Amino acid sequence: MEKVKVTREQADAIDFAINGPSDLLYHNNPDELLSGCAKDWEFGGQLEALNSMSIVTIAKALYIGYEIEGFKVGDWVVITTGVNKDFNQTKKITDIQKSFASGHSVVYQLNSEGAYYDNEIRYATPEEIEAEKNRRRWATIGRNVNEYKVGDIVTTGSLTRPIESIENHLILEHLGEYSNEEVFMVCPVEQRLDMVNES
């Protein structure tokens, strides 16, 4: 039979339950752990990750074995530790290398910089990924997200117009007021060929 895939947190919980302190009820006793799961016990502390596993998955993990789901190149992750500027930032894994640090088999390089271990990152949510992609799109033109300028060409989805002025809202030529979230950039003013001064 094939081993089941579990998260790092689930693997740590299983390991703690079976190989943890000798006074723990489940120590070296997978039958007792499975029995607790069958009784729908609510686990807490270092065993909390077991609550998200089905009894079938736990049984297979205990008696057949398990593999830890790992990150791969191209995965979007969020940095969960540290106090530097990267904390809570969404980044992409660009390289995975063997780690020589005790307790870590691999080290992940994010955005071709920095080195992080699997316990320092988590998978990014779809919303976090989309927000980071949007931030990167705007950064390519040297702006913050939704930083529009007079002269930018934007679309409402059905109509495309240049921005005439910016006050509390964007004023579009012949269309009136729109919020930043109601329009999408088509062409920044700096890249408009019709705005180039001929010398």
Salt bridges, closest charged atoms under 4 A:
GLU67 OE1 - LYS5 NZ 3.10
ASP75 OD1 - LYS72 NZ 3.11
ASP86 OD1 - LYS85 NZ 3.36
ASP86 OD1 - LYS91 NZ 3.52
GLU113 OE2 - LYS91 NZ 3.76
ASP118 OD2 - ARG8 NH2 2.95
GLU128 OE2 - ARG122 NH2 2.71
GLU130 OE2 - ARG137 NH2 3.08
GLU132 OE2 - ARG135 NH2 2.75
GLU132 OE2 - ARG136 NE 2.85
ASP152 OD2 - ARG143 NH1 2.57
GLU177 OE1 - HIS169 ND1 3.63
GLU190 OE1 - ARG143 NH2 2.66
GLU190 OE2 - LYS149 NZ 3.02
ASP194 OD2 - ARG192 NH2 2.58
